[in-house]
């Protein structure tokens, strides 16, 4: 019985305007009676956020398309998946090479000109240095604010939301990809306290999405022969490959990229996907390695291979004693505290910036970024003058370290406004290098007493403050490398005290800098396994693996005591309704019926009038509607679920309209292909306001039976809400029907019933690999409510 349908509406269709299904509007407020939560957080201004359709809709159009496919379709489908994995790896690797070379050469030109000018005039050198940085930052913020707004930030929270089942329009467009690449060059090359590694993850995801949809139709850069990945599930797998490729390209860490995708961003994982992700990361490693070999021949400009991150410390500390475990644990505690503080400060500042600053328009956003650029340039240029130059130390002849190193090249011991040739400025050694090379200096071995404690403390305070303030500006911004910079600074500081206290020759300050970097990232981003492998891969030192594991465990435990990880906090700030891996404890004591208490559902009859369908679509924001028909006793019987997007396609096509209010015949099957109902990737899709119908057309009817999902997932009303949550998240669902307890059982499926023979593999290739469908589906006895993602997200009580 459909107890939730209201028949008092004049058009005869039950409608209820439910506040909990209202999605955020363009102004960042929820259209409903309760707006207090929206007042606290400014949601994405692009458009309403919707859930993705990871479930296979097995309607008539889908089954007909399956029947028409030849026996060569499955091999072609599998081959294309592997081909796309190859192309994603090559494309992401080339994008990383371009970004790295551009950043390194812009930095090289900047530092070469600055060092040459300050020999004659300090103030002219300061002016050139500041203007150079300002021009790069201005180009970045102008591209983002006027061309690609979705390219701002790291993009990881948005991609994590996409892989969690949340579609944020605009994050995977071609213009977002272009804005991310060139914006990263400007923001990082301009000397801001930001990194390019987070945006590379977003870049890889954009490349994967564009390949999956056959290119960009808007810019006429598309191809139909590769456009077979039309389901959100296939696109999700491609985007997962792109995320792993982005990390592999950023850090030259292919295994770390696979683990990052598994641990941090994706919510669904399969063994077949693991193979493709691993293959994509391996391709990236080959492409980047080939570029490094080319750069080693001197064809890459100022910095050679300096921009391709690998901080090799294999020649550093070879062993450690148990006495060092205590200071290493202290590093983990410091990393957890500073990481949690960083998350909280960036959350407050970003919230204030979105609430009061960015609402004032693009000019304010541009002015803010340029002002932060001026402050950053002033600090990095003026502070080294407060430190006296130190004489170059006696270095080993085979160490490969030059003191001072030539201007415009990577290396230790920077001569900044020193009176003598054989002197260097330790604070300028950190400030007047790219972040990659500054970290390489902090990690370096055999460089005792290169930095003073005062210089490290000064840099830590200033760079930490700049990173907090800069994060959240309207430029592409990653926090991997700035986090490593912060952590390696206080890590090296602790290492200096350990060297003085223990007075052992085999203790390297660079080892503690590495542990400090790992601890801060663990305390801020809360990654463990993937971060551990990334740190091992980029330092080429497997002996330090137990120590990295120790500081990561300590820092994550300390950080979790105070708040959530950086990406989770930022996702919540952006209004992305992420579903965590586990339900909240309060859901154990709730049932599915409790979650739907006092709620009604909007139903459509099988044969509906066009005017009634239009009225339903205009008066609420539901994205799915149960479809009911009359059973043999005349009682309402739920026959399936139809999506809002499918209704819009049918209304726009108009070919299925009929004069009769009775079910249509079988001829409707030949009017549509399954691809007609596919929502374009990274698109807002159709809107009811874009569809124009005449008065005569509004009076016609539409039979919904051929287009609905005849077997949606259903749960009994007394099922624990925690079990519903797990089912919803693990299967990547968009809707779940809640029905009364069934009166009879038509069958019982066990494991052996799901072990089909080999000849049916072709049929099962496109079906979801889950055994839950057989337990849940069957004869639908009617329902009263259905759950959507917004309700489940609202029930996640802190």
N, C-alpha and C positions, 0 to 999 in steps of 0.2 A: 504494500500500500504506500502511495506517495502522500504521506501525511504533511509534507512541507510545501505542497503546491497550493498557491492561492488562486481561486477561480473567480474572485470578485472583480478582477481587472476588466475594463470594458472590452479589450480585444480578445478575452478568453484565454490568455496565456499567463501563467503564474510568473510574476516578477517581484523581486525584492531587491532594493538597493542596499547592499550589505557593505557596511563600513570597512569590514576586515578584508574585502577583496578590492578595495580602492587602491590603485597603484599611485606612486608619486607623480605629480604633475610637473610641468616644465618649470614652475616656480619653486620647486623643491618642497612643496607642502602636500600633505596627504588629503585627498578629497574625502573627507569624512568628518564625523563629529569630534573625533579625538585627534588633535593636531599638536599635542604637547611634545610628543616624541620627535615629530618633524621640526619643531621649533628648536630643538637642541642640536640637530644635525642638518646640514645643508646637503640635500641629495643631488644626484647628478642632474644637470640641467638639460641634457641632450633630449631625452624622451623618457617615456615610461619604461621601466625595466620589466621584462617578461621572462618566463621560464622557457627553457629549450625543450624540444620534443624528442627525447631519447627513445621513447617507446615506438615500436613498429606498429603502425595503424593498419591492421589487416582487413581493410575494406575490400569492396568488389574491385575497385580500380587497381589496388595493390595485387590482388590475387590474379587478376587478368594479365597484368604485366609480368608476373612471375611465370605464368603459363606460356607466355609468348617468347620468353628468353631461350636462346639456343644453348646447346651443350658447351659452346665455346665461351659463354658469357662469364662463368665463374673463373676459368683460367685468366681471361682478360682482366677481370676485376682484381684478382690477386696480383697479377703482373703490374697493373697500374698502381696499386698500393705501394709496391716496392719501388717502382719508378718514381713516384712522388716522394717517397722517403729519400731517395737519392737526390732529387731536385731540391728538396727542402734543405738538405745538408749543404749542397753546393751553394744555393742562394744565400743561406745564412752565413756561411763561411766567407763568401765574397763581400757581403754587407759588413761583416766584422772587420775584414781587411781594409775596406774603404774607410770606415770610421776610424780605425786605429791609425792608418797612415795620415789621414787628414788631421787628426788631433796632434799626433806627434810632430808633424811638419809645421803646423801653425805654432805649436809651442817652441819648436826649434828656431823658427824665424823670430819669434817674439824675444826669446832669451838672447839670441845672438845679437839682435839689434840693441837690446837694452844694455847688455854688458859692454858693447862697443861704445855706446853713447855716454854711459856714466863715467867712463874714463876721462871725459872732457867736461861733462856737465851733469851733475846729479839730478837736478830738477828737470832738465830736458829728457833724461832717461826715464824718470818717473812719469812724465807726461806721455811719452811714447808707450810705455808699458801699460798705463791706465787706459789710454785710448784704444790700444790693440785689444785689450780684454773687453772693453765696453762695446766695441764694434761687434765682436763675436757673440757676446751675450745678447745684444740688441737683435742681431739676426736670428738668434734662437727663439727669443720670446716673441718676436714679430711673426715668425713662421707659425708658432703654436697658436697664438691668439687670433690670427687672421686667416689661417689656412687649415690647421689641424688641431682643434681644441682637445681632442682625445689623446693627443701625443704628450700631454703634460704629465709629469710624474714618472714613476718607474714603469707603470703599466702592469706590474705583477698582481696587485689586488684585483684588477679588472679581469686579467686572464685567469686568475685563480677562481673568480666568480664564474667565468664562462665555463670552465671545466667542472665547476660544481653544479652547473645547470642553469645559470643566470645569464640572460642575453642582454648585454649593455650595448645599445646601438652606437655605432661609430668607432668601436675600438679596434676593428680589424679591416678598415677600409684602406684603399691604396693611398689616399692622401695622409692617413695616419701613419702608414709606413714611411712615406717620404718625409713627413714632418718629424718622425722619430729619428731617422738617420741624420738629417741635416741639423735638427735641433740639438741632438746629442753632440755633434761636432762643435756647435757654437757654445753650448753651456760648459762642456768639459774643457774644450780648448781655451775658453775664456777665463779659466782659473777658478771657477766656482767650486765650492766644497761639495761636489757631486761626482758621481761615477757614471760610466757608460755601460756597465755590466747589466744592471736591471733593465734599461731600455733595450739591450740586445735580446733579452728574453721576449719582450713584446715584439721586437722586430722579427724574430724567428716565427712567432705565432702569426703575425700578419702575413708573412711569406707563405706559410702553410695554408692559411685560410684562402688567400687569393689563388693559390694553385688548386685547391680543392673545389672552388667554385668556377674554375676555368678562366680566371682573370677578372678584370673590372669592366662591367658592361657600360658604366657611366662614361669612361674614357675610351671605349671601343677597343679595349685590349683584352679580348676574350676569345676562347676557342670552345666549340661545342663538343669536340671529339673526346675531351677529357672530363666533361661535365657529367660524371656518373656518381659522384659523391654528393648526393642530393639530400641525404638525411643528416640530421644534427649529430647522430652518433658517429658517422664516418668523419664528419668535420671535426668532431671532438678528438678523435684519434690523431688526425693530422696536426691539429693545434698542439697536442701533447708532444708529438715529434718536434714541432717547431720550438717549444719551450726548452726541451732538452738540448736541441741544437744551439739555442742562444747561450745557454750556460757553457756548453762545450766550446763554443767559439770565443766567449768572453774570457775564460780562464785556461783554455787549452786543457780541459779536464773532461774527456768524453765519458768516463765512468761516473764522475761527479754529476754530469748533466743528466744521465739516466736516473740516478738516485734523487736528484733534485726534482725531476718531474714526478717521480714516484712518491716522494715524501712530502713535498711542499705544495704542489699546484693541483695535481689530478686527484679526482675523487673515485674514479673507476679504473681498474687495472686488470689486464689479462695477459696471459703468457705470450700470445701472438703479438700483442702490442709491444711487449717488452723487446721482442726480436727486432721489430721495425725501429723502435726508439734507439736501440743499441746500434743498429746499422746506420741510422741518421747521424748519431754522434760520432761514429767512426769516420764517416765521410767528411764531417766537419774537421776532424783532427787531421785528415790527409790534406784537405784544402789549405788549412792554416799552416801546416808544416811546409807545404810547397811554397807558400808565400814567404815564409821565413827564410827558406833556402834562397829564394830570389832576392830578398832584402839583404842577406849576408854578402851579396856581391856588390853592395854599395849603390843599388838603384832605387832605394826607398827614401832618399833625402837625409835629413838631419839626424834622426835618431836610429836609423837602421832598423833592427828588429826589436828595439826597446819597447814598443807598444804592445807586443804580443806577450802577455803576462806569463812569466815563469820566474819565480824568485828562487833560483837554485841555491840551496844551502846544504847540498850534499857534502861539501867539504868543510862543514862547520863542526859543531859538537857531535862527537860520535857516541858518547855514553853519558849516563847520568847516575847520580847516587840517590839513595833513599832520603838523604838529608834535604835534597832539593824538592821533594814532593810537597812539603809544607808551603814554601813560597809559591810553588806552582798552583796549589789550591787557593792561595790568597789571590793570585791573578784571576782565577775563576770567579771568586766572590766579587772582586772589583768589576769584572766584566758583566756579571749579572746585575750589579747595582747601577753601573753607568748605562748599561743597555736598557734596563727598565726605565731609568730616568729619561733617557733619550726618547723612548716611545711615548712617555707621558708628556714631555715637553713638546714634541712634534705634534702630538694630538691636540693639545691646547692651542698651540700657535696656528696650526692649520685650520682648526675650527674657528678661531677668531678671524683668520684671514678670509675664509669663505663667507663668514657671516657679515663682516663689516667692510672688508677691503675689496674683494673681487666683484662684489655686486655693483660697484661704482663704474664698471666698464673696463674696456681693453686698455685704455690709456693708463689707468691706475696700475694694472698688472704689468705693463711695460715699464712704467716708472719705478715700480717696486723692484723688478729684476735688475734694472740698470743701477739703482741706488745700492743694492746689495753688491753688485759688481764693483762699484766705486769703493765701497767700504772694504771689500775683500782685497782689492788691489792695494789700497792704502796700507792695510795691516801687513800684508806680505812684503811690501816694499820698505816700510818704515821700521818695523820691529827688528829686522836684522841689524839695523844701525845701532840698536841699544846694546848689542853684544860686541865685545872686542874680538878682533881676529886672532886666531891661534896659529902658531907655527906648525907646519906640516910634520906629522910624526914619521919616525923611521919605519918604512914599510919593507916587507920582504920583496926580494927582487922578482920572484915568480908569482906574486899575488895578483898581478894584472890590474892593480889599482894605481891610479895616477893622482898626484897631489900637487897643485890643484888641477882639476880636469879642464879641458878646453871649453870655452863658452859655447852653448848651443848643443852640447852632447850630454849623454847620460853618464852619471858617475858620482862618486863621493867627492867631498872636499871642494866646495864652491868658493871661489875667490870673489867676494862681493865687497867692493869698495875698500879693499885692504891696501895698506900702504906698501907692502912688500909682495914680491912675486911668490915666495914660498910660504904664503899664509892662506888660511881659509876661514870662512865664517860658518860655524856649525848650524846656526839657525837658518841661514840662507841655503844651506845644503838641503834642508827640508822644504823650505818655501819656494826656492827657485829651481824646482824640478817638477816634471809632471808627477802626478800622484803615484803612478806605477813605478817610476824611478826613485821617488822618495821612499816608498816602501822597500824597494830593493836595497837602498842604502841602510834603512833601519834593520833589515834582516841580515845584512852582510856580516860575515865572520872575519876574524883577524883585524878588526877595527876597534880595538879597545880605546877608550877615552876620546873617541871621535866627537861625541856629544857630551855637553855638560848637563847636569841635572836641571840647572836653571833654564836652559834652552828647551829641554824636553817638556818641562812643566809649562813654560810660556806657550809653546806650540800646542800642547794638549788643551789648555784652557781656551785659546783663541780659536783653534780649528773646531773643537767641540761646539763652541758657541755659534760659529759660522755654519756648521753642518745643521744644527737645529733650526736656525733662522732660514737657511736657504731651502731646506726641504719643504716642499709644498708650493714653491713659486711656479709660475706658468712656463716652465721649461722641462724638457726630459731630464729626469733625475733618478739616478740609482744610488743605493746606499751600501753596496758591497764594499767598494774600494775606500770610500770615506770611513766606513766602519773598521776596515783593516788598518787605515792610517791612525785612527784614534787608539785602537787596541795595541798596535805595535809600538806606539809612543809610550804608553804607561807600562807596557810589557818590558821594553828596553830599560825603562827607568827602574823597574823592580830588578831586572838583571844586573844593573850597575851595583845596586846594594848587595845582591847575592855574591857578586864577584869580590866586593870589598870585605864581606863578612866571612865567606868561606876561604878566600884567598887560594883558590885552586886554579891551576893553569888550563884545565880542560873545560871550564865553564865559558860559554859564549853568550854575550849579550843579545846577539841576533836570535838565539834559540828562544829566549824569553819574549822577544818582540813577536815572534811567530805565535807563541802561546797566548800572548795578550790579544793579538788579532783574532784568533779563534774564539777566545772568551767573550770579546765584545760582540761578535756576530752571533754567538750562541745566546748571549743575554738579550740581544735586540730582536733577532729574527727567529730564535728558538728552533733552529735546525740542528740536527745531531749527526745522523749517519751521512747524509749527502755533504754537509759542510766538512765533516771530518775527512772524507775522501777527497774533496776539492782542495783542502789545505795540504794534504799529502801530495796530490798531483802537481800543484803549482810550486811546491818547494822541493820536489824530487828527493825527499828524505823519509823513507819508510820507518826508520828507527824511532822517529818521534811520534809515531802513531799512538802508543799508549798514553803519552803525555797530552796529546791533543784530545783524546777521548776523555781524559780526566777533567781538563778544564772545561770542555763542552758540557759534561754532565753537571758539574758544579754551577757553571754560569746559567744554564737553562733552569736548574732547580731554583736558584736564587731569583731569576727573573720571573718565573711562573708564580712566585709568591706574591708579586706586586701587580702584574697586569698580563695581558695577552701579548702575542708577538706583534711585530711591526706591521706585517701585512694584514693580519686580522683586525687590528685597530684601524688601519686606514680603510679597509673594506667597509667596516661598520660606519666610518665617517662619511664615506661616499654613498651610503644607503644600499650597499650590495648585500642582499639577504643570504649569506652563506649558511649552509647547513653543516654543522660540525660532524666529526666522525662518530660521535656518541651522543645520544639524547641526554637531556638534563635529568637529574634525579627526580624532579617533580613529576615528570612524565610517567614514572613507574606507578604512580598512584592515580593516574587518570586513564580513562578509556576513550576510545574514538568518539563515542557519543558525547562525552563530556566536552571534548574539543569543539564539537558542533552544536553545543547547547544553545537553544534559542535562535538557531540559524535556519534560514530557508534557502531553497535553491531555485534557480530559474530553469525551468524545463521547457522543451519545445515538443509539440506533437510530431509524429512521423511526417504527416503531410501538413505543412504550415503555410499560411498565407504570407506572401512577400511583405505586405505591410506590417504584419506582426513580427517577422524576423528583423526588419529594419528598426522597428520600435524597440525590440529587445537590445539590439546592438548599440542603439543610440543612448539608451537610458542606463546602461551599466558597463562596467569594464571587465566583466567575466571573460575568460579566454577558453572556456569549455562549458558545454551545455548538455545535460542528460536529455536523451530523446525517448519519449514514451509513446506507446501504442496501446490499443485496447486489446485485452486478452479475450479468451473464450468466454469468461464470465462477465465481460464488460468492465472489468477492473483495469486500472492503469498498469502497464507492464514496461519496465525499462528495457529498451532494446539496444542501447549503446550510448556513446558519447561523441559529439561532434564539436570540432574546434572552431573558434571564432575565425581564424584565418581561412578555414575551408569554406565557411559560410560566405565570406567576402569574395572568394574566388568564384563561387557559384552565382552570387549576385552580379558580379561584374561580367561573367560570361553570358548569362541570360538564356543559354541554350537549353536549360533543363526546366524552365518555367512551363507550367501546364494549366489548362483550364479546369481540369477535373480535380476535386478534392479527394480523389481516391489514389491508392498506390499506383505507381507507374509500372510499365512493363520492362522486359529485359533489354530493350533497345538503348537504354541510357548508358550501358556499359561501354559503348563504342564512342561516346562523346568526349571523354576525358582520358588523359594519361595520368599516371601517378605523379609524374613530374609537374603537372599543372598545379598541384597543391603544395609544392615545395616552397617554403619561404626563402627568399634570397638571403644569403649569408651577409652579416653585417649591415642589415637593412631594417628600416622600420616596418617594412611590409605594407600591405594595403590598409586603408582607413575607410570607414563607412562614409566619411565626408567626401571621399574621392569618387564615390559611386553615385551615378545619377539615373534615376528611374522615373518613368512616366506614370501618370495616374492609372493607365490601363495595366501597366506591368505590376504596379503595387496590388492590384486586385487579383493577380494570378496566384498559383500554388506551387509548392516545391516539395518533392518527396525526398526526405533526407536519408532514407535507409541505405542507398548504395554508397554513401559518402561517409558514414559514421564509422567509428571504431566499435565493432560488434562485441568485442571482448575486453573491455577495460578491467583494470585490477580492482577488486572489491575486497572489503574486509568486514567482518561482523562488528556490530555496534559495540560489543563488550570487549573487543580486543584492546589490550594495553596500548596506550598512546606511544610508549617507548618502542613496541614492536612495529607499530605503524610508521614511526619515524625511521626505523632501520630499513623497513621495506621501501619507503619512499626514497630514501637517500641512496641505498645500495643499488637499486634498480634504475635510478635516474628518472623517476616519474614526475609527471606534471599534475596529475589528478588521481585521486583514489575515491571510489564510491564507498560510502558507509551504509550498510544495509542491515535489516533485522536478521536475527539468527535464522539460518535456513531450516525449513521443516523436514527436509529429507536429503539423503546423500545419493547421488547418481553413480558414484564410482570412487575408487581410492587408488591413487597413483603412488607407486613406490619407485625405488632406484632402478630396478630392472625394467620397469616400463619406459624409462627414459633412455635406455641403451639401445638405440636404433641400429639397424644394419647399415653397412657401408653404402648400399645403393641409394639410401635416402639422404646422403650428405649434401647433394646438390640442392635439395629442397630446404635443408636446414641452414644453408649458408647465410641466408638473409634474416633468419629468425633470431630473436634474442636468446643468448645462451643462458637460460635460467630455468630452474626446475620449479619455481614458485608459481609460474603461470598455470600449470596443470592443477595445482592445488587450489588456486583462487578462482579460476574461471569455471565455466560450466553453465548450467542454467541460471540466469539472473532472476531472482525472485522479486525484484523491485527494490527501490532504495529511497531514502529520504534526504540524504545530504551527500556532498562529495568534498574532499579536502583538496586545497591547493597550497602551493609553496608559501604564499604570504601568511596563511594561518599557522602553518607549522613553524615558520620563522618567528612569528609573534609569540609563540608559546615557549621559545627558548628563554627561560627565566634565569637571570644571573643570580 
